[in-house]
Amino acid sequence: MSFHQVLGKQVDMPVQIRTATAFMAMYSVPTEAAQKLIDHTGLEILQWRRGRGLCGLVFVDYIDGDLGPYNEFGVTFMVRNHRRTGRTSVPADLRSLATGNAGALIHQLPVDGEFTLAAGRGIWGFPKIMAEFETDHVSDLRRGRVSQDGHLIAELTVKQGIPTPGRGANTSLEAYSHLDGVTRHTSWDMSPTGVRTRLGGADLRLGDHPIADELRSLGLPRRALATTTIPDLQMTFGDAATV
């Protein structure tokens, strides 16, 4: 078993998140604009249809886990697996999505905990920054607001959809990060319960923070493709490796 030292505390791998809750909105964004934002990573935006990629905005409340309790806001892009070779095409990208062979680039990651900030940056190279949060993960209308130094990044509200049959699909993704000139990847396993999804169902307001400006460059706010609420979520993060 590997481990890391973070702020004088040992963190054993893999990191376990025993209880969390989350809600998210998925948006269709122009491939060219999204690629410009992530070109420095060496990764490629996955296309769900010609000229369009997928950008997810997610609020997570980490309740019980190895990194302690904290709030998180993520800006993610679905990307092609770095091991993939050969000709790229929309059908091939859709197959990657369907079979779990796609990856998720964690592009922006504000949090409100000092320990998780240090762990995220030091262990996985996640681009965590400190921010302020106001969230509601229990009402029928989920709401999250994230700001930094008084500047609004985003405010997102999500309506609940219809229940996903069963416990919800266990998912394993390749999670990518880029920090200090290095692109990394790690295994990210999720086990959700009580998942609800729907088409649309999101209301997004952007502020005057640079992250908000990035989202505007993608044509946001606009109607979400789909929204998801997860009242009970367990996760496991493995060690990171350089791409």
JOWOHU-V174498 format. One record per residue. RES is the residue in one letter. SS is DSSP state (hx for helix, st for strand, lp for the rest). Layout:
# JOWOHU-V174498
res=RES ss=SS
res=RES ss=SS
This chain:
# JOWOHU-V174498
res=M ss=lp
res=S ss=lp
res=F ss=st
res=H ss=st
res=Q ss=st
res=V ss=st
res=L ss=lp
res=G ss=lp
res=K ss=st
res=Q ss=st
res=V ss=st
res=D ss=st
res=M ss=lp
res=P ss=lp
res=V ss=st
res=Q ss=st
res=I ss=st
res=R ss=st
res=T ss=st
res=A ss=st
res=T ss=st
res=A ss=st
res=F ss=st
res=M ss=st
res=A ss=st
res=M ss=st
res=Y ss=st
res=S ss=st
res=V ss=st
res=P ss=st
res=T ss=hx
res=E ss=hx
res=A ss=hx
res=A ss=hx
res=Q ss=hx
res=K ss=hx
res=L ss=hx
res=I ss=hx
res=D ss=hx
res=H ss=hx
res=T ss=hx
res=G ss=lp
res=L ss=lp
res=E ss=lp
res=I ss=st
res=L ss=lp
res=Q ss=lp
res=W ss=lp
res=R ss=st
res=R ss=lp
res=G ss=lp
res=R ss=st
res=G ss=st
res=L ss=st
res=C ss=st
res=G ss=st
res=L ss=st
res=V ss=st
res=F ss=st
res=V ss=st
res=D ss=st
res=Y ss=st
res=I ss=st
res=D ss=st
res=G ss=st
res=D ss=lp
res=L ss=lp
res=G ss=lp
res=P ss=lp
res=Y ss=st
res=N ss=st
res=E ss=st
res=F ss=st
res=G ss=st
res=V ss=st
res=T ss=st
res=F ss=st
res=M ss=st
res=V ss=st
res=R ss=lp
res=N ss=lp
res=H ss=lp
res=R ss=lp
res=R ss=lp
res=T ss=lp
res=G ss=lp
res=R ss=lp
res=T ss=lp
res=S ss=lp
res=V ss=hx
res=P ss=hx
res=A ss=hx
res=D ss=hx
res=L ss=hx
res=R ss=hx
res=S ss=hx
res=L ss=hx
res=A ss=hx
res=T ss=hx
res=G ss=lp
res=N ss=lp
res=A ss=lp
res=G ss=st
res=A ss=st
res=L ss=st
res=I ss=st
res=H ss=st
res=Q ss=st
res=L ss=st
res=P ss=st
res=V ss=st
res=D ss=lp
res=G ss=lp
res=E ss=hx
res=F ss=hx
res=T ss=hx
res=L ss=hx
res=A ss=hx
res=A ss=hx
res=G ss=hx
res=R ss=hx
res=G ss=hx
res=I ss=hx
res=W ss=hx
res=G ss=lp
res=F ss=lp
res=P ss=lp
res=K ss=st
res=I ss=st
res=M ss=st
res=A ss=lp
res=E ss=st
res=F ss=st
res=E ss=st
res=T ss=st
res=D ss=st
res=H ss=lp
res=V ss=lp
res=S ss=lp
res=D ss=lp
res=L ss=st
res=R ss=st
res=R ss=st
res=G ss=st
res=R ss=st
res=V ss=st
res=S ss=st
res=Q ss=st
res=D ss=lp
res=G ss=lp
res=H ss=st
res=L ss=st
res=I ss=st
res=A ss=st
res=E ss=st
res=L ss=st
res=T ss=st
res=V ss=st
res=K ss=st
res=Q ss=lp
res=G ss=lp
res=I ss=st
res=P ss=st
res=T ss=lp
res=P ss=lp
res=G ss=lp
res=R ss=lp
res=G ss=lp
res=A ss=lp
res=N ss=lp
res=T ss=st
res=S ss=st
res=L ss=st
res=E ss=st
res=A ss=st
res=Y ss=st
res=S ss=st
res=H ss=st
res=L ss=st
res=D ss=lp
res=G ss=lp
res=V ss=st
res=T ss=st
res=R ss=st
res=H ss=st
res=T ss=st
res=S ss=st
res=W ss=st
res=D ss=st
res=M ss=st
res=S ss=st
res=P ss=st
res=T ss=st
res=G ss=lp
res=V ss=lp
res=R ss=st
res=T ss=st
res=R ss=st
res=L ss=st
res=G ss=lp
res=G ss=lp
res=A ss=st
res=D ss=st
res=L ss=st
res=R ss=st
res=L ss=st
res=G ss=lp
res=D ss=lp
res=H ss=lp
res=P ss=hx
res=I ss=hx
res=A ss=hx
res=D ss=hx
res=E ss=hx
res=L ss=hx
res=R ss=hx
res=S ss=hx
res=L ss=lp
res=G ss=lp
res=L ss=lp
res=P ss=lp
res=R ss=lp
res=R ss=lp
res=A ss=lp
res=L ss=lp
res=A ss=st
res=T ss=st
res=T ss=st
res=T ss=st
res=I ss=st
res=P ss=st
res=D ss=st
res=L ss=st
res=Q ss=st
res=M ss=st
res=T ss=st
res=F ss=st
res=G ss=lp
res=D ss=lp
res=A ss=lp
res=A ss=st
res=T ss=st
res=V ss=lp
